[in-house]
């Protein structure tokens, strides 16, 4: 077997492993906050209790038109549209450089989405204490 075939075979195995690993990761709608997960449907107070304070939080209101069909009588169906206003809160959690930052979106106080938004930021240097592995002079 040629070197080219060996390299191609190893790259193919690596690709299969990466795809399988990605497919086995938890849903993007769940967020690991240490010992507990928060999932779609959780309330803001619970998420704050489990994950702590977010690094940033924004609030806005949205007006949406929702509609539905109503059966009025035998074979008669009507469509009715209603305009509602909801509060949308967006929280950002930054767990440091070893994890992605997460954006959580709540509608009327209920978690609707959680998505990664990029690498976490490095933690500031320790003040007044020596960092692990530092050498004193």
BELCOR-V490127 format. One line per field, one symbol per residue. psi: psi as a letter, one per 20 degrees, with the letter a starting at -180 (. if undefined). Layout:
BEGIN
psi = ???
END
This chain:
BEGIN
psi = prhghggggghgggggggghgghiqrqijqpomdiqqqrpiqqghgghhgiapqhqpqprqqpqpqrrppogaojppqpppppqpqpoppqppojaiiqqqppppqoljpphqpqqjrqrqqqqqppiqpqpjqpq.
END
